[in-house]
Amino acid sequence: RSVMEEGQRLMEEADDLALRAEAQVVQEEGLRDDVKHLLARVETFLRASPEPPHDQAWNLLVEGKARDVLDPPSLRAEALLAQAVKLAPHRVEAWNALGRCLWRRGRPLEASYCFRWGLEWNRNKKTLTRLSMAVRVAARGAPDEAKAISESLELAREALGMDVKDSEAWFALANANLSYYFTVDRSETVYERTLKAFRRAE
C-alpha cells in the first residue's frame, strides 16, 4: 500500500471512530482501545512518512482527529488542529475538525467561527449543518437568539438543498425548526414542518 493510501485509510478510520463516539451517550466498550490503537498507528505512520505527499498540516490533522475522539476531549487535539488550520487555512476538513473539537469542549461560539471560516473556502453540507447547530446553541438566552435561530434555519435549509437524502441535514433542519417554533413562530405550519423533518431524519 502506498504512503498516500495508508494516510487516507488512517484519516477514514479516525472519522469512523468520531462517528461512533458521537453516536454514544456513554462510550461503547472498546472504543477507547480502538482510539489508542489508531493513535499508535498514526504515530508510526508520521515518523515514517515523507513530506510531501503528506505535509505537516495534513499530519497534524490526522493526529488531531484521532485524539479528538477521546472523552473528555483532548487539549492536545485542540492544539494540533489549531496548528493545522494555521498552516493550511484552505482545508475545510481541518476547520470542521477544529470546530467539532471546540464544540465537544463546550465552546459553541468558537466552534461557529471555525465553521464560518471553512465555508469561506467551500460551502458544503457538512459544514453548513454543523454551523446551523453551533449558532443556535451559542445564542441560547441571548438578546439576539431569535435572529440566530432564523440563521440556523436558513443554514440547515441550504445544507438540505445540497442533498435531500442526507439524514443529518434533515435532523439539523428538524432541530432548527423546533427552536424556531418555540422561540419565533408557534404556528401550525411550523409545527407540521418540524414533524415532517424529524420523520425524514429517521
N, C-alpha and C positions, 0 to 999 in steps of 0.2 A: 504494500500500500504506500502511495506517495505521501510526502510531508503534508501537502495541501489536503489530501483526502483524510488523513489522520486528524489534522486540526479541525476540519469541518465536522468530523464524527464526534470529537470531544465537545464542540460547540452544541451540536444537536443533543447530545446526552445531557449537557447542562440545562438546556431548555426543557427537556423531558422531566428532569428532576424538579425544576422550578414549577412546572405544571402540577406534578404530584404534590409538592409542598402546598401550593395554593388551594388544592382540592381538599386538603385535610385540615379540620379544626385542630385535631391533635395529630401530630405527625405519625404516619404509619410506621409500624415496626420495620426496621431495616433501612429506612430512608437515610438516616444519618450515616450508617455504614456505607451505603452506596455513594453518598457525598464524599466521605473520606477516601473511598477507593478511587473515585473520579479525580479528586484533588491530587492524589499520589501520581496518577497517570498524567495529569496536566503538568505537574512539576517536572516529571521525567521528560515529557514532550518539550517543554520550554527550554530545558537545559540542552536538549539535543537538536532542536530545530534551528536552521539557519535563518538569517534575516537579510533580504527577503527570501521566500514569499511571505513569511509571517512577520510583519513589522512589530515594533514594540507595542503600539496601541492595540493591535489585534490580540497579542499575547496577554496584555492587561485585561482586555475584555473577556477572554476565555476564562482566565483565573478568577476574575471578579464575579462573573456569572455563576461559576461553580461555588464560590464561597458564600454567595448571597443566599443560597438555599438553606444554609444553616439557620437554626432558630434558637436563640434570638438572632436577628440579622447581624452580620459580622461588620465591625468597624473597618476591618481590613478590606472587605468587599467594597465598601463605600470609597475608600482611599484609592483602590485600584481602578474602579470605574470612573472616578473623578479625573484621574490621570489619563485614562483612555479618551475621554471626551476632549480634554485639553490638547492632546496630541493629534486627534482625528475628529474634529468637530463635525465633519461631514457624515460621520457614521451614525445613522439613525438608530441602529440597534444598540449602540453604546449609550445614547441619550435615553432610550427606552429602559435599558438595564439599570442605569443610574436612577432614573425616576422610580422604577419599581423598588429599588433598594431603599430610597428615601421614604417611599410610601410605607414600606414594611416597618420602618423605624418611626412611624407616626408623624411624618412631616409632609402632609399632602400639598401644602403651598409650594414648597421647594420642589416637590415631585412635578407639580404642574409646570414650573419653569422649564424643567428638563424636557417634558413632552412638547412644550411650545417650541423650544429650540429644535427638537427633532423634526417638527412639522415645517420649520423654515427650510429644511433641506429636502423633505419628501412628505407630502400629505398622503398618509396611508391609514388603513382602517384600524390597525392595531394601536398606533399612537393616538389617533382620534378617540378611540374607545377608552383608553386609559386617561386621557386628558379630560374627557367627559366626567369620569368618576372623580378625578382629583379636584377639579374646580368646584364641584358640588360639595364635596366633603370639606374642602378648605374654607368655604364660605359659611358653614353652619353657624347660625347665631349672629352673623354679621349684618350690618345695616343694608348691604347690597346683596343679600342672599338670593332674593328673587331674581335679580339680574344674572347672577352666577348660574342659577338653575336653568334659566332660559338659554344661556350659552351652552350649558351642559346638554340640554335637549337638542340644540342645533348641531352640536358636535356628534352626538350619537346618531342623528339622522344622516349626517354626512357619511359617517362610517358605514352605516347600513346601506346607503346608496351605492357603495363600492362593492358590496357583496350581500345580497338579500338572503343568502343561505347561511350566513355566519351566525351561529347561535350566541357567541359572545357579544356581537354587535346588537342582537335582539335583546339580550339581557341588559346591556348598557342603556338601550332605549327604554326598556321597561322601568328600570330604576329611575331614569331621568324623568319619565312621565309620572311616576309615582310621587317623586319630590315636587314636581310641578303641580300635581293635583292638590297636595296638602299645603303648598306654600303660595301658589299663584291663582289657580283656577279650579274650583271644585265642581266643575260641570260634569254632566253625564257623559259628554263627548270624551273628555279627558279620561274619565274613569274607564270607559269601554276601550279606549285606545291603550290604556295601561294593561288591562287584562289580556288584550289581543297580543301585545308584545311579550308578556310573560308566557303565554301559551306557545308562541313561536320560538321562544328561547329554550323550551324543554327538549 
